[in-house]
Amino acid sequence: MGFRTGLLNARGQITFIVALALSTGFIIYLETLDTEERVQGRVATELARQRNAPPSILPAIDARVRANLQKSEEAYASGSGLAANRAALLVSLASAVQLGILKPEDGLTRTQRVLADMERQTGEVTPVLVSALGAAAVAFPSLQDRIAGLASAP
């Protein structure tokens, strides 16, 4: 049996191997596209966040946000069960992180403490508190599931 005859006899196997190689290459290409889309989505989100962030904060606004954060922390310490105090602290933390006054990790830790208190001591869920929870969800995307549960609580 010669080489030519062997190729003719093995053409089914050769076709299978070529089809397998092509389909594997196509699958790898599709996986690469999916990964690129996710990376491009993250880049677009980060660019949008940077575009919306003010390039510089006016000193008066910075001082006001710091003062409001201090006041809301004091009010929360004196009455953590009140919906207004919870809302004030959540909005102050979200604002401070978005303006760069607090480090994101510090704001996240403080917000987690407030959410843990809210989960332990369910109180009145007012429209103001729901709005504050929304602001916290925007500032801390990793907490959105917990926040959604608290915002929909009766």
Secondary structure as UniProt FT lines:
FT   HELIX           3..9
FT   HELIX           11..52
FT   HELIX           59..78
FT   TURN            80..81
FT   HELIX           83..98
FT   TURN            99..100
FT   HELIX           104..120
FT   HELIX           127..139
FT   HELIX           141..143
FT   HELIX           144..151
//
